[in-house]
Amino acid sequence: MKQELSRRFLLRLLSGIRHERLEIVAGDKRYGFGDSAAALRATVTMHDDGVWREVLRGSTGLAETYMDGRWDVDDMVCLIRIAARNMGPLDRARDFWHPVLHPTQRLTGMIPTNDHAGSRANISAHYDLGNKLFSLFLDPTLTYSAAYFESPRVSLEEAQRAKLERICTHLALGPDDHLLEIGTGWGSMAIHAATRYGCRVTTTTISQEQHDVAVQRVREAGVGHLVEVLLKDYRDLTGTYSKLVSIEMIEAVGWQYFDTYFRRCSELLEPDGLMLLQAITADDRVYKTEKASKSFINTLIFPGGCLPSLEVIHDCLAGETDMRTVWLDDITHHYSETLRRWREDFVAHAAEADALGYDERFRRMWLLYLAYVEAGFAERRIGDVQMLLAKPEWRATLPDRESRVEQPSVMVPSATRSAARLAAEHPAGDLVK
């Protein structure tokens, strides 16, 4: 009975699709919605009628049934884009029924999980999945954040290097700077800054695997005398720095700690210091409802994660720091392209993922994750920004042109090591930005 009611209810909601095309094949029945001539289209094939009911659980229900092979689609990105454009009625229905069906879930989301111990556990859940997994789709710089495409023709590696160079240029790095990086990843930012600008870099992570691999990469790049890699929570850092960079790390902070994060960043900067923040953002209008919800992403992919909104960022800056925003750039479209390339590379290496022990359920989950986020950026349900934040005594000017990767280095850089070689030497580790 519940299954049939769910089916009828969802078919009525889907009938509101007007400008896209969605077809659903369920057994011997075929349903069509929207414009049959639409360019944005997808066909879903259901292998289990129980999926109708699971859709009312939102993205988590859809994800788990897809991971279990209970439905398939010919174009996952198009399906999620169609859903994003028609989410209003489904969101309202889910918001109405969900508290009744799952009364404790929102309360659970209000409990802080990103204290020191929780942060370590949450980071490990995503980034300790194994170096080899990430090497299947990341470029040789092992950079796990939005690239910057100066041209559609450039490679992903070139786009990642352009992003790093762009950050360094806006921070006006030089040999006299001491740069603090919150969120080491595999060390690409720290190595780039040190090799090209000769500045001191202190970078920190709370992942033991990240720390160990970054230390090795720094040493092999010949900048061990300039770069120090710490295994320390950002809340425990001491000292002051002339410049600070944090690339897509704030999403792991947890909404209960956004104010702490910005306050600590401000305290760590010198009176004339600069901070470059790259952040994935949520729409201001949905932030309050989304921050405590349990979605596919913050349940199965990034436990404890929460996207800040620009309003929240500005409120934290005004209320917790003496920093001000002096430059902001929306690079959302660069992230959708980055995700497209990651997804295509992951699909192309599916057999290798299988050989590495990542079973079909995991591979379906990962493919859904990449497609889900790609579609989110393409439809601007989420955004990505770079922000330059200045302390009160900063008096310099912004760069008058975009950076270029071909600018000369102040040091002779070592050759880039391949992701495959690193993965082979660190099979238990993780890759990150």
C-alpha positions as CSV (number, residue, x, y, z in Angstrom):
1,M,0.0,0.0,0.0
2,K,2.7,2.5,1.0
3,Q,4.7,1.6,-2.1
4,E,1.7,2.3,-4.4
5,L,1.0,5.6,-2.7
6,S,4.6,6.6,-3.1
7,R,4.5,5.7,-6.8
8,R,1.3,7.8,-7.4
9,F,2.6,10.7,-5.3
10,L,6.0,10.8,-7.1
11,L,4.4,10.5,-10.6
12,R,2.2,13.5,-9.8
13,L,5.3,15.5,-8.7
14,L,7.2,14.5,-11.8
15,S,4.4,15.6,-14.0
16,G,5.5,19.2,-13.2
17,I,8.6,18.8,-15.4
18,R,8.2,21.1,-18.4
19,H,11.5,22.0,-20.1
20,E,13.5,18.8,-19.7
21,R,12.8,15.1,-20.5
22,L,12.7,12.3,-18.0
23,E,11.6,8.8,-18.8
24,I,11.1,6.0,-16.3
25,V,11.0,2.3,-17.3
26,A,9.5,0.2,-14.5
27,G,8.8,-3.4,-15.6
28,D,6.4,-3.3,-18.5
29,K,5.5,0.3,-17.9
30,R,7.1,3.4,-19.3
31,Y,6.4,6.9,-18.0
32,G,7.4,10.1,-19.8
33,F,7.6,13.6,-18.4
34,G,8.4,17.0,-19.9
35,D,9.4,18.0,-23.4
36,S,10.1,15.1,-25.7
37,A,12.4,17.3,-27.8
38,A,14.4,18.6,-24.8
39,A,18.2,18.5,-25.0
40,L,18.6,17.7,-21.3
41,R,17.2,14.2,-20.9
42,A,17.6,11.0,-19.1
43,T,16.1,7.5,-18.9
44,V,15.8,5.7,-15.6
45,T,15.3,1.9,-15.5
46,M,13.9,0.6,-12.2
47,H,14.7,-3.0,-11.3
48,D,12.8,-2.9,-8.0
49,D,9.4,-1.2,-7.4
50,G,10.5,-0.5,-3.8
51,V,12.6,2.4,-5.2
52,W,9.5,4.5,-5.4
53,R,9.2,4.6,-1.7
54,E,12.9,5.2,-1.1
55,V,12.8,8.4,-3.2
56,L,11.0,10.1,-0.3
57,R,14.2,9.7,1.7
58,G,15.8,12.2,-0.6
59,S,19.4,11.9,-2.0
60,T,20.4,9.3,0.6
61,G,17.5,7.0,-0.4
62,L,18.3,7.4,-4.1
63,A,22.0,6.9,-3.5
64,E,21.7,3.7,-1.5
65,T,19.2,2.1,-3.9
66,Y,21.5,3.0,-6.8
67,M,24.5,1.6,-5.0
68,D,22.6,-1.6,-4.5
69,G,21.8,-1.9,-8.2
70,R,18.1,-1.3,-7.8
71,W,18.0,1.2,-10.7
72,D,20.2,2.5,-13.5
73,V,20.2,5.6,-15.7
74,D,21.7,6.3,-19.1
75,D,23.1,9.7,-18.0
76,M,23.6,10.3,-14.3
77,V,24.7,13.9,-14.6
78,C,21.6,14.8,-16.8
79,L,19.3,13.0,-14.3
80,I,20.7,15.0,-11.4
81,R,20.5,18.3,-13.4
82,I,16.9,17.6,-14.2
83,A,16.2,16.9,-10.5
84,A,18.0,20.1,-9.5
85,R,15.8,22.2,-11.8
86,N,12.6,20.6,-10.5
87,M,13.5,20.2,-6.8
88,G,10.9,22.6,-5.4
89,P,7.9,20.3,-5.1
90,L,10.0,17.3,-4.0
91,D,11.9,19.3,-1.4
92,R,8.6,20.6,0.1
93,A,7.2,17.1,0.1
94,R,10.3,15.6,1.8
95,D,10.4,18.4,4.3
96,F,6.8,17.7,5.2
97,W,7.1,13.9,5.6
98,H,10.6,13.5,6.8
99,P,10.2,14.7,10.4
100,V,7.3,12.3,10.7
101,L,9.1,9.3,9.3
102,H,12.5,10.1,10.8
103,P,11.9,12.3,13.9
104,T,15.4,12.1,15.4
105,Q,17.5,12.7,12.4
106,R,17.4,16.6,12.4
107,L,18.2,16.5,16.2
108,T,21.2,14.2,15.5
109,G,22.4,16.7,12.9
110,M,22.5,19.4,15.6
111,I,25.0,17.6,17.7
112,P,28.6,18.8,17.1
113,T,30.7,16.1,15.5
114,N,33.8,18.1,14.5
115,D,35.6,18.5,17.8
116,H,39.2,17.3,17.7
117,A,38.5,13.6,17.8
118,G,35.4,13.8,15.5
119,S,37.4,15.8,12.9
120,R,40.1,13.2,12.7
121,A,37.5,10.4,12.3
122,N,35.5,12.3,9.6
123,I,38.6,13.2,7.6
124,S,39.8,9.6,7.8
125,A,36.5,8.3,6.5
126,H,37.0,10.0,3.1
127,Y,40.7,10.6,2.6
128,D,42.0,7.3,4.0
129,L,40.3,5.3,1.3
130,G,43.6,4.6,-0.4
131,N,46.0,6.4,-2.6
132,K,45.4,4.1,-5.5
133,L,41.7,5.0,-5.6
134,F,42.4,8.7,-6.0
135,S,45.3,8.1,-8.5
136,L,42.6,6.7,-10.9
137,F,41.1,10.1,-11.6
138,L,43.3,12.9,-10.2
139,D,46.0,14.6,-12.4
140,P,49.8,14.2,-11.6
141,T,49.8,17.1,-9.2
142,L,47.4,15.1,-7.0
143,T,45.3,18.2,-6.4
144,Y,41.8,17.5,-5.1
145,S,40.0,20.8,-5.5
146,A,38.7,22.9,-8.3
147,A,41.1,23.6,-11.2
148,Y,41.2,26.9,-13.1
149,F,40.8,26.5,-16.9
150,E,42.4,29.4,-18.8
151,S,41.3,27.6,-22.0
152,P,39.0,24.6,-22.7
153,R,42.0,23.1,-24.5
154,V,44.3,22.8,-21.5
155,S,44.9,19.6,-19.6
156,L,43.6,19.1,-16.1
157,E,47.2,19.2,-14.8
158,E,47.8,22.6,-16.5
159,A,44.5,23.9,-15.1
160,Q,45.5,22.8,-11.6
161,R,48.9,24.5,-11.8
162,A,47.1,27.6,-13.1
163,K,44.9,27.5,-10.0
164,L,47.9,27.3,-7.7
165,E,49.7,30.0,-9.5
166,R,46.7,32.2,-9.4
167,I,46.5,31.8,-5.6
168,C,50.1,32.6,-5.2
169,T,49.8,35.7,-7.4
170,H,46.8,37.1,-5.4
171,L,48.7,36.5,-2.2
172,A,51.7,38.4,-3.7
173,L,54.0,35.8,-2.3
174,G,57.7,36.5,-2.2
175,P,60.9,35.1,-0.5
176,D,60.3,37.1,2.6
177,D,56.8,35.6,3.3
178,H,56.0,32.8,5.7
179,L,52.8,31.1,4.3
180,L,50.5,29.0,6.5
181,E,48.4,26.5,4.7
182,I,45.4,24.9,6.6
183,G,44.7,21.7,4.8
184,T,47.8,20.1,3.3
185,G,46.4,17.5,1.1
186,W,49.3,15.9,-0.8
187,G,51.3,19.0,-0.6
188,S,50.8,20.5,-4.1
189,M,50.1,24.0,-2.8
190,A,53.0,24.1,-0.4
191,I,55.5,22.7,-3.0
192,H,54.3,25.1,-5.7
193,A,54.6,28.1,-3.4
194,A,58.1,27.1,-2.2
195,T,59.5,26.2,-5.5
196,R,58.2,29.1,-7.5
197,Y,58.4,31.9,-4.9
198,G,61.1,30.8,-2.4
199,C,58.9,31.5,0.6
200,R,58.7,29.6,3.8
201,V,55.6,27.4,4.1
202,T,54.1,25.7,7.1
203,T,51.3,23.4,6.2
204,T,49.1,21.3,8.5
205,T,46.8,18.3,8.2
206,I,45.1,16.0,10.7
207,S,45.6,12.9,8.5
208,Q,48.6,10.8,9.3
209,E,48.7,9.4,5.8
210,Q,48.5,12.9,4.3
211,H,51.3,14.1,6.5
212,D,53.6,11.2,5.7
213,V,53.2,11.4,1.9
214,A,53.4,15.2,1.9
215,V,56.7,15.1,3.8
216,Q,58.1,12.7,1.2
217,R,56.9,14.9,-1.7
218,V,58.4,18.0,-0.1
219,R,61.7,16.2,0.3
220,E,61.8,14.9,-3.2
221,A,60.9,18.4,-4.6
222,G,64.1,19.7,-2.9
223,V,62.3,22.2,-0.7
224,G,62.6,20.5,2.7
225,H,64.5,23.5,4.0
226,L,61.5,25.8,3.2
227,V,58.4,23.6,3.9
228,E,57.4,22.2,7.3
229,V,54.5,19.7,7.3
230,L,52.6,19.5,10.6
231,L,50.2,16.9,11.9
232,K,48.1,19.3,13.9
233,D,44.5,20.6,14.1
234,Y,44.1,24.2,13.0
235,R,42.7,25.0,16.4
236,D,46.1,24.1,18.0
237,L,48.3,26.2,15.7
238,T,50.5,28.9,17.2
239,G,52.6,31.7,15.9
240,T,51.9,34.4,13.3
241,Y,52.3,34.3,9.5
242,S,52.4,36.9,6.8
243,K,50.1,35.0,4.4
244,L,47.5,32.2,4.9
245,V,45.8,29.9,2.4
246,S,43.1,27.3,2.8
247,I,41.8,25.5,-0.2
248,E,38.4,23.8,0.2
249,M,39.1,22.8,3.7
250,I,36.4,24.8,5.4
251,E,33.8,22.4,4.2
252,A,35.2,19.8,6.7
253,V,35.1,22.2,9.6
254,G,31.4,21.7,10.5
255,W,28.9,24.5,10.8
256,Q,29.2,24.6,14.6
257,Y,32.9,25.6,14.2
258,F,32.8,28.2,11.3
259,D,33.2,31.0,13.8
260,T,36.1,29.2,15.5
261,Y,37.8,28.6,12.1
262,F,37.7,32.2,11.0
263,R,38.7,33.6,14.4
264,R,41.7,31.3,14.5
265,C,42.8,32.2,11.0
266,S,42.6,35.9,11.9
267,E,44.6,35.3,15.0
268,L,47.4,33.5,13.1
269,L,47.9,36.4,10.6
270,E,50.2,39.4,11.1
271,P,48.5,42.8,11.3
272,D,49.1,43.4,7.5
273,G,48.5,39.8,6.5
274,L,46.5,38.3,3.7
275,M,44.4,35.1,3.5
276,L,43.2,33.4,0.4
277,L,40.2,31.2,0.9
278,Q,38.8,28.8,-1.7
279,A,35.5,27.5,-0.6
280,I,32.6,25.4,-1.9
281,T,29.4,27.3,-0.9
282,A,25.7,26.6,-0.4
283,D,23.0,29.0,-1.5
284,D,22.2,31.5,1.3
285,R,18.5,30.6,1.0
286,V,18.9,26.9,1.8
287,Y,21.8,27.0,4.2
288,K,19.8,27.0,7.4
289,T,17.8,23.9,6.4
290,E,20.6,22.1,4.8
291,K,23.2,22.5,7.5
292,A,21.6,20.0,9.9
293,S,20.1,17.6,7.2
294,K,21.5,14.2,6.4
295,S,22.2,14.0,2.7
296,F,24.0,11.5,0.5
297,I,27.1,13.6,0.5
298,N,27.5,14.3,4.3
299,T,26.4,10.8,5.2
300,L,28.3,8.5,2.8
301,I,31.0,10.7,1.3
302,F,32.0,13.5,3.6
303,P,30.8,12.7,7.1
304,G,30.5,15.8,9.3
305,G,30.8,18.1,6.3
306,C,28.8,21.3,5.8
307,L,29.0,23.9,3.0
308,P,29.0,27.5,4.3
309,S,27.0,30.1,2.5
310,L,28.6,33.5,1.5
311,E,26.3,35.2,4.1
312,V,27.6,32.9,6.8
313,I,31.2,33.6,5.8
314,H,30.7,37.3,5.8
315,D,28.9,37.1,9.2
316,C,31.8,35.2,10.7
317,L,34.4,37.6,9.2
318,A,32.4,40.6,10.7
319,G,31.7,39.0,14.0
320,E,34.8,37.0,14.8
321,T,37.7,38.7,13.0
322,D,39.2,42.1,11.9
323,M,39.6,40.9,8.3
324,R,37.8,42.3,5.4
325,T,37.1,41.0,1.9
326,V,39.1,42.8,-0.8
327,W,38.5,40.4,-3.7
328,L,36.1,37.6,-4.6
329,D,35.8,35.5,-7.7
330,D,33.2,32.9,-8.6
331,I,34.9,29.9,-10.1
332,T,31.9,27.6,-10.1
333,H,32.0,26.8,-13.8
334,H,35.6,25.7,-13.4
335,Y,34.6,23.1,-10.8
336,S,31.9,21.5,-13.0
337,E,34.6,21.0,-15.7
338,T,37.0,19.7,-13.1
339,L,34.4,17.2,-11.9
340,R,33.6,16.1,-15.5
341,R,37.2,15.2,-16.1
342,W,37.5,13.4,-12.8
343,R,34.4,11.4,-13.6
344,E,35.4,10.5,-17.1
345,D,38.9,9.4,-15.8
346,F,37.3,7.3,-13.1
347,V,35.0,5.6,-15.5
348,A,37.9,4.9,-17.9
349,H,39.7,3.2,-15.0
350,A,36.8,1.1,-13.7
351,A,38.6,-2.2,-14.4
352,E,41.6,-1.0,-12.4
353,A,39.4,0.0,-9.5
354,D,37.9,-3.5,-9.6
355,A,41.3,-5.0,-9.6
356,L,42.3,-2.9,-6.6
357,G,39.4,-4.4,-4.6
358,Y,36.9,-1.6,-4.9
359,D,33.7,-3.6,-5.4
360,E,30.8,-2.6,-7.7
361,R,28.8,-1.1,-4.8
362,F,31.6,1.2,-3.9
363,R,32.3,2.1,-7.6
364,R,28.6,3.0,-8.1
365,M,28.7,5.1,-5.0
366,W,31.9,7.0,-6.2
367,L,30.5,7.5,-9.7
368,L,27.3,8.9,-8.2
369,Y,29.3,11.2,-5.9
370,L,31.3,12.6,-8.8
371,A,28.2,13.0,-11.0
372,Y,26.1,14.4,-8.2
373,V,28.6,17.2,-7.4
374,E,29.3,17.9,-11.1
375,A,25.6,18.5,-11.7
376,G,25.3,20.6,-8.6
377,F,28.0,23.0,-9.9
378,A,26.6,22.9,-13.4
379,E,23.2,23.9,-12.1
380,R,24.6,26.3,-9.5
381,R,22.9,24.5,-6.6
382,I,26.4,24.9,-5.0
383,G,29.2,27.3,-5.9
384,D,32.9,27.7,-5.5
385,V,34.6,31.0,-4.7
386,Q,38.1,32.4,-4.2
387,M,38.2,35.2,-1.6
388,L,41.1,37.4,-0.6
389,L,40.8,38.6,3.0
390,A,43.0,41.4,4.4
391,K,44.0,42.4,7.9
392,P,43.6,46.0,8.9
393,E,47.1,47.2,8.2
394,W,47.3,45.7,4.6
395,R,47.8,48.6,2.2
396,A,49.0,46.9,-1.0
397,T,47.2,46.7,-4.3
398,L,45.6,43.7,-6.0
399,P,47.4,42.1,-9.0
400,D,46.4,43.9,-12.3
401,R,46.3,40.7,-14.4
402,E,45.7,37.1,-14.1
403,S,48.6,34.8,-13.4
404,R,50.2,32.6,-16.0
405,V,51.7,29.2,-15.4
406,E,54.7,29.9,-17.6
407,Q,56.0,32.6,-15.3
408,P,59.6,31.8,-14.3
409,S,60.4,30.1,-11.0
410,V,62.7,31.6,-8.4
411,M,64.1,28.1,-7.8
412,V,64.6,25.1,-10.1
413,P,61.6,22.8,-9.6
414,S,62.0,19.1,-9.4
415,A,60.3,16.9,-11.9
416,T,56.7,16.0,-11.0
417,R,56.3,12.5,-9.8
418,S,53.4,10.5,-11.2
419,A,50.3,9.7,-9.2
420,A,50.7,6.0,-10.1
421,R,54.2,5.8,-8.6
422,L,53.1,7.6,-5.4
423,A,50.1,5.3,-5.1
424,A,52.3,2.2,-5.4
425,E,54.6,3.4,-2.7
426,H,51.8,4.4,-0.3
427,P,49.0,1.9,-0.8
428,A,47.3,2.7,2.5
429,G,47.4,6.4,2.2
430,D,45.0,9.0,0.9
431,L,45.1,11.9,-1.5
432,V,43.6,15.2,-1.0
433,K,43.8,18.6,-2.4
